[in-house]
Amino acid sequence: ELVSYNTSLQTHSSLVKYSFLASYSLLEVRLDRVVLCGLAGQVVTGKLECREGRDKLVDIVTEQVVEGKIFACAVFSGNKVLVNGSQGSLVMLEVQDKMVVVGKGELPDMKQRWFTAACEWGQLWVLGDRCGGLHMVTLETEEHLVIKQSMPKLHGRMGVRDLRVVGTTGWPASGWCGRSWSASCGMGPGCSSAGKSISSCWNLNSPHIHTQACCSSDRAPWS
């Protein structure tokens, strides 16, 4: 069962309840778009609205989109939802009256083949995987999701926990959360995070990746 709490009205609302989500479910939210994924490839999505003083999930669509467990999902603009099934399979959906498959692909071969963080970056989607790698994905013709660039094991065995675009040049920054630390980018808008790990910085106008780890409270520029 998915329950919401409205902080303005101070009310609880039951949104959906499915038996196939009782033992395992993934939840992702972007703005008013809510997505739930299940153990047998099911995806449930709807829009969150406040009606008559209660939160409600409307325009609900439910479909099985892959075989087996869904390991990860992400919600993007344009009503797009990316799900990650077994064997690294990637399926990009567009939510209309039903879920339409607009692209399929797969992550590179690795021990734990699913993404743990995702963000949009211009015309690309950037995925951080459970083995610490980063991948830039684009949608090409004939419903193909293609990985344009991969950097395996960039962040170590704990994987990527956060990806975000910082500044006008579009720099995704990522890291695994642990002890407090900070980093600043000497090339332009600052990037900051909380965690003990390596963080990486891309420049949208440059093919180079600028990275530096900082595991203390000292601040240092990217190198």
RODO-2510 file (C-alpha; in nm, 4 decimals, decimal comma):
residues 223
     n   res          X          Y          Z
     1     e     0,0000     0,0000     0,0000
     2     l     0,1242     0,3472    -0,0908
     3     v     0,0254     0,6191     0,1563
     4     s     0,0842     0,9933     0,1239
     5     y     0,0998     1,2605     0,3921
     6     n    -0,0049     1,6120     0,2984
     7     t     0,1962     1,8527     0,5133
     8     s    -0,0334     2,1469     0,4340
     9     l    -0,3562     1,9693     0,5223
    10     q    -0,1917     1,7346     0,7752
    11     t    -0,3851     1,4393     0,6361
    12     h    -0,2938     1,0831     0,5387
    13     s    -0,4285     0,9334     0,2168
    14     s    -0,4153     0,5799     0,0801
    15     l    -0,3178     0,6109    -0,2863
    16     v    -0,2935     0,2535    -0,4198
    17     k    -0,2762    -0,0977    -0,2822
    18     y    -0,1625    -0,3992    -0,4859
    19     s    -0,0891    -0,7494    -0,3614
    20     f     0,1914    -0,7908    -0,6161
    21     l     0,3803    -0,5045    -0,4501
    22     a     0,3423    -0,6425    -0,0958
    23     s     0,6810    -0,8165    -0,0720
    24     y     0,8900    -0,5928    -0,3001
    25     s     0,8454    -0,2545    -0,4651
    26     l     1,0480     0,0383    -0,5954
    27     l     0,9176     0,3943    -0,5658
    28     e     1,0292     0,6896    -0,7785
    29     v     0,8709     1,0359    -0,7907
    30     r     0,9259     1,3360    -1,0170
    31     l     0,6983     1,6373    -0,9654
    32     d     0,3463     1,4876    -0,9756
    33     r     0,4503     1,1647    -1,1518
    34     v     0,4616     0,8593    -0,9217
    35     v     0,6049     0,5239    -1,0343
    36     l     0,6020     0,1876    -0,8549
    37     c     0,7821    -0,1224    -0,9839
    38     g     0,7376    -0,4836    -0,8764
    39     l     0,9098    -0,8174    -0,8464
    40     a     0,7606    -0,9654    -1,1645
    41     g     0,8188    -0,6777    -1,4049
    42     q     0,5080    -0,4742    -1,3214
    43     v     0,5066    -0,0948    -1,3454
    44     v     0,2329     0,1203    -1,1895
    45     t     0,2247     0,4927    -1,2570
    46     g    -0,0106     0,7823    -1,2022
    47     k    -0,0297     1,1517    -1,1212
    48     l    -0,0620     1,2813    -0,7670
    49     e    -0,3405     1,5361    -0,7187
    50     c    -0,5179     1,6909    -0,4240
    51     r    -0,8951     1,6580    -0,4605
    52     e    -1,1611     1,7385    -0,2021
    53     g    -0,8974     1,7826     0,0645
    54     r    -0,7328     1,4442     0,0017
    55     d    -0,4339     1,3297    -0,2021
    56     k    -0,5299     1,0963    -0,4858
    57     l    -0,3397     0,9099    -0,7546
    58     v    -0,5187     0,9638    -1,0868
    59     d    -0,4718     0,8450    -1,4458
    60     i    -0,3261     0,5184    -1,3145
    61     v    -0,1685     0,2849    -1,5695
    62     t    -0,0491    -0,0653    -1,4805
    63     e     0,1479    -0,2927    -1,7128
    64     q     0,4082    -0,5655    -1,7082
    65     v     0,6994    -0,4315    -1,9113
    66     v     0,9818    -0,6824    -1,8464
    67     e     1,0181    -1,0444    -1,7381
    68     g     1,1279    -1,0878    -1,3791
    69     k     1,2433    -0,8431    -1,1147
    70     i     1,2857    -0,4724    -1,1814
    71     f     1,6099    -0,3682    -1,0137
    72     a     1,5900     0,0074    -1,0720
    73     c     1,3726     0,2775    -1,2233
    74     a     1,3999     0,6501    -1,2922
    75     v     1,1491     0,9173    -1,3929
    76     f     1,2440     1,1860    -1,6447
    77     s     1,0744     1,4814    -1,8124
    78     g     0,8283     1,4225    -2,0945
    79     n     0,6525     1,1457    -1,8973
    80     k     0,9440     0,9110    -1,9604
    81     v     1,0249     0,6245    -1,7250
    82     l     1,3384     0,4089    -1,7440
    83     v     1,3275     0,0606    -1,5934
    84     n     1,6197    -0,1757    -1,5415
    85     g     1,5391    -0,5469    -1,5544
    86     s     1,7452    -0,8617    -1,5277
    87     q     2,0694    -0,9090    -1,7229
    88     g     2,1135    -0,5320    -1,7406
    89     s     1,8146    -0,4756    -1,9686
    90     l     1,6976    -0,1153    -2,0049
    91     v     1,3501    -0,0185    -2,1232
    92     m     1,2473     0,3434    -2,1777
    93     l     0,8720     0,4014    -2,1486
    94     e     0,6581     0,7001    -2,2371
    95     v     0,3397     0,7267    -2,0336
    96     q     0,0363     0,8103    -2,2457
    97     d    -0,3030     0,6408    -2,2118
    98     k    -0,0838     0,3332    -2,1742
    99     m     0,2890     0,2757    -2,1426
   100     v     0,4611     0,2892    -2,4807
   101     v     0,8081     0,1426    -2,5222
   102     v     1,0216     0,4060    -2,6965
   103     g     1,3636     0,2481    -2,6508
   104     k     1,5478    -0,0650    -2,5394
   105     g     1,9114    -0,1297    -2,4548
   106     e     2,1333    -0,2786    -2,1885
   107     l     2,4045    -0,1857    -1,9443
   108     p     2,7575    -0,3186    -1,9995
   109     d     2,8393    -0,6573    -1,8513
   110     m     2,9239    -0,6356    -1,4808
   111     k     2,8687    -0,8276    -1,1577
   112     q     2,5760    -0,6184    -1,0339
   113     r     2,4084    -0,4992    -1,3505
   114     w     2,1722    -0,2218    -1,2499
   115     f     2,1820     0,1552    -1,2078
   116     t     2,1580     0,3253    -0,8691
   117     a     2,1333     0,6902    -0,9791
   118     a     2,0178     0,8718    -1,2916
   119     c     1,9766     1,2234    -1,4272
   120     e     1,9069     1,4073    -1,7520
   121     w     2,1929     1,6002    -1,9107
   122     g     2,0990     1,7850    -2,2274
   123     q     1,9950     1,5219    -2,4815
   124     l     2,1510     1,2423    -2,2763
   125     w     2,0598     1,0383    -1,9730
   126     v     2,3443     0,9701    -1,7314
   127     l     2,3325     0,6495    -1,5258
   128     g     2,5484     0,5568    -1,2290
   129     d     2,5683     0,1816    -1,1667
   130     r     2,6009    -0,0418    -0,8608
   131     c     2,9651    -0,1196    -0,9476
   132     g     3,0608     0,2506    -0,9508
   133     g     3,0530     0,3155    -1,3247
   134     l     2,8991     0,6065    -1,5156
   135     h     2,7240     0,5735    -1,8512
   136     m     2,5876     0,8323    -2,0952
   137     v     2,2825     0,6993    -2,2791
   138     t     2,0958     0,8379    -2,5782
   139     l     1,7908     0,7308    -2,7762
   140     e     1,8654     0,6541    -3,1400
   141     t     1,6449     0,5430    -3,4267
   142     e     1,4430     0,2215    -3,4210
   143     e     1,3897     0,2328    -3,0463
   144     h     1,7540     0,1733    -2,9580
   145     l     1,9023     0,3007    -2,6318
   146     v     2,2727     0,3377    -2,7012
   147     i     2,5507     0,3969    -2,4496
   148     k     2,7684     0,6712    -2,5963
   149     q     3,0358     0,6588    -2,3267
   150     s     3,1101     0,4435    -2,0219
   151     m     3,3554     0,4798    -1,7361
   152     p     3,3513     0,1537    -1,5380
   153     k     3,4304     0,1379    -1,1653
   154     l     3,4911     0,5113    -1,1432
   155     h     3,3489     0,5277    -0,7907
   156     g     3,4517     0,1981    -0,6373
   157     r     3,2642    -0,1011    -0,5023
   158     m     2,9939     0,0906    -0,3134
   159     g     2,8502     0,2311    -0,6354
   160     v     2,7123     0,5686    -0,7383
   161     r     2,4546     0,7110    -0,4968
   162     d     2,3816     1,0538    -0,6410
   163     l     2,3896     1,2263    -0,9804
   164     r     2,2988     1,5879    -1,0394
   165     v     2,3480     1,8636    -1,2946
   166     v     2,5170     2,1686    -1,1456
   167     g     2,5462     2,5083    -1,3165
   168     t     2,4657     2,6224    -1,6676
   169     t     2,7301     2,4070    -1,8371
   170     g     2,5633     2,0894    -1,7191
   171     w     2,8089     1,9028    -1,4988
   172     p     2,6834     1,5812    -1,3429
   173     a     2,8417     1,5248    -1,0022
   174     s     2,8218     1,1918    -0,8207
   175     g     2,9364     1,0192    -0,5075
   176     w     2,8672     0,7631    -0,2373
   177     c     2,7355     0,9003     0,0896
   178     g     2,9371     0,8448     0,4052
   179     r     3,1388     1,0905     0,6142
   180     s     3,0980     1,4600     0,5578
   181     w     3,3233     1,6173     0,3005
   182     s     3,3103     1,8978     0,0475
   183     a     3,4562     1,9824    -0,2893
   184     s     3,4579     2,2888    -0,5074
   185     c     3,5098     2,3255    -0,8776
   186     g     3,7746     2,5798    -0,9722
   187     m     3,6561     2,5934    -1,3344
   188     g     3,3115     2,7384    -1,2810
   189     p     2,9957     2,6798    -1,0777
   190     g     3,0659     2,4888    -0,7558
   191     c     2,9792     2,1269    -0,6910
   192     s     2,9209     1,9999    -0,3407
   193     s     2,8200     1,6694    -0,1877
   194     a     2,8182     1,4705     0,1348
   195     g     3,0106     1,1484     0,1320
   196     k     3,3418     0,9738     0,1495
   197     s     3,4233     0,8854    -0,2097
   198     i     3,5457     1,0132    -0,5410
   199     s     3,3219     1,2661    -0,7102
   200     s     3,3360     1,3304    -1,0811
   201     c     3,2682     1,6383    -1,2887
   202     w     3,1931     1,6593    -1,6607
   203     n     3,1938     1,9745    -1,8685
   204     l     2,9266     1,9691    -2,1363
   205     n     3,1501     2,1725    -2,3691
   206     s     3,4607     1,9606    -2,3132
   207     p     3,5391     1,5901    -2,3662
   208     h     3,7455     1,5825    -2,0458
   209     i     3,6349     1,4525    -1,7090
   210     h     3,7644     1,6386    -1,4052
   211     t     3,7790     1,4364    -1,0830
   212     q     3,9237     1,4641    -0,7382
   213     a     3,8493     1,2922    -0,4085
   214     c     3,8340     1,4886    -0,0857
   215     c     3,7650     1,2945     0,2344
   216     s     3,8047     1,5776     0,4850
   217     s     3,6564     1,9171     0,5512
   218     d     3,9264     2,0880     0,3447
   219     r     3,8177     2,2349     0,0151
   220     a     4,0116     2,1627    -0,3012
   221     p     3,9661     2,2395    -0,6717
   222     w     3,8976     1,9684    -0,9219
   223     s     4,2052     1,8330    -1,0976
***
